Amino acid sequence: MAKLVNFIPGRNAAPKPTIKEALDDLDTNLPVSIERYLDKMVAQIKGMSLSRKKEILVLAKVIDAMGIDKQEMMRYVSKIKKNDILKK
């Protein structure tokens, strides 16, 4: 016998499966030139021995330059936390 929930328009009966992802297991690869640029950028930032406040400012400028709004950023952060994507 079918559940009544299955007959509600616009509602899926089956829940979506969650997928565990790791940083290396993502199905997309960055171009080599971007990888190289990111490695240089991170090395430069770490080499400057910036205070935590200035590191946050750098990150905020990168996020702003990418055009990511607050809600989208929070969605990305929760996905990163949920799927344990970070290497640390």
matplotlib code that plots the C-alpha trace (Angstrom):
import matplotlib.pyplot as plt

x = [0.0, 1.4, 1.8, -0.3, 2.9, 3.7, 0.7, 1.5, 2.5, 6.1, 7.2, 9.7, 8.9, 12.5, 15.1, 18.2, 21.3, 24.1, 27.5, 30.7, 33.3, 36.9, 38.9, 40.7, 37.6, 35.6, 34.5, 36.0, 39.6, 41.1, 43.2, 47.0, 47.5, 44.9, 46.4, 49.8, 48.4, 46.5, 49.7, 51.7, 49.0, 48.7, 52.5, 52.7, 50.0, 51.5, 55.0, 53.8, 52.9, 49.7, 47.6, 44.4, 42.4, 44.3, 44.0, 40.3, 40.3, 42.2, 39.7, 36.8, 38.3, 38.6, 35.0, 33.8, 35.7, 34.0, 30.6, 29.5, 26.7, 26.2, 23.6, 25.6, 28.7, 26.9, 25.7, 29.2, 30.6, 27.9, 28.6, 32.3, 31.7, 29.1, 31.2, 34.6, 36.2, 39.1, 42.4, 43.0]
y = [0.0, 3.4, 6.1, 9.3, 11.3, 9.8, 11.5, 15.1, 17.0, 18.1, 15.9, 13.0, 9.8, 8.5, 10.5, 11.5, 9.4, 11.3, 11.0, 11.2, 13.3, 14.0, 16.8, 14.4, 12.5, 15.4, 14.6, 17.8, 18.7, 22.2, 23.2, 22.9, 26.7, 27.4, 24.7, 26.4, 29.8, 28.7, 27.0, 30.2, 32.3, 30.2, 30.1, 33.9, 34.4, 32.0, 33.5, 36.9, 35.8, 37.7, 38.0, 36.0, 39.2, 39.9, 36.3, 36.6, 39.8, 38.1, 35.2, 37.7, 39.6, 36.3, 35.3, 38.8, 38.7, 35.4, 37.0, 34.5, 35.8, 35.0, 32.3, 30.6, 30.7, 29.2, 26.4, 25.7, 25.8, 23.3, 21.0, 21.1, 20.3, 17.6, 15.8, 16.3, 17.7, 19.5, 17.8, 18.7]
z = [0.0, -1.0, 1.6, 1.3, 1.3, -2.1, -3.6, -2.6, -5.8, -5.9, -3.1, -3.6, -1.8, -1.7, 0.3, -1.6, -0.6, 1.0, -0.5, 1.4, -0.5, 0.2, -1.4, -3.7, -4.5, -6.0, -9.5, -10.9, -11.3, -11.4, -14.3, -13.6, -13.9, -11.2, -8.9, -9.4, -8.8, -5.6, -4.3, -4.9, -3.3, -0.2, 0.2, -0.2, 2.4, 4.9, 4.3, 5.3, 8.9, 8.8, 11.9, 12.1, 11.4, 8.2, 7.0, 7.4, 5.4, 2.6, 2.6, 2.6, -0.4, -2.3, -1.5, -2.4, -5.7, -6.6, -6.0, -3.4, -1.1, 2.6, 2.1, -0.6, 1.5, 4.5, 2.2, 1.1, 4.6, 5.8, 2.9, 3.6, 7.3, 6.6, 4.0, 5.7, 2.6, 4.2, 4.5, 8.2]

ax = plt.figure().add_subplot(projection="3d")
ax.plot(x, y, z, "-o")
ax.set_aspect("equal")
plt.show()
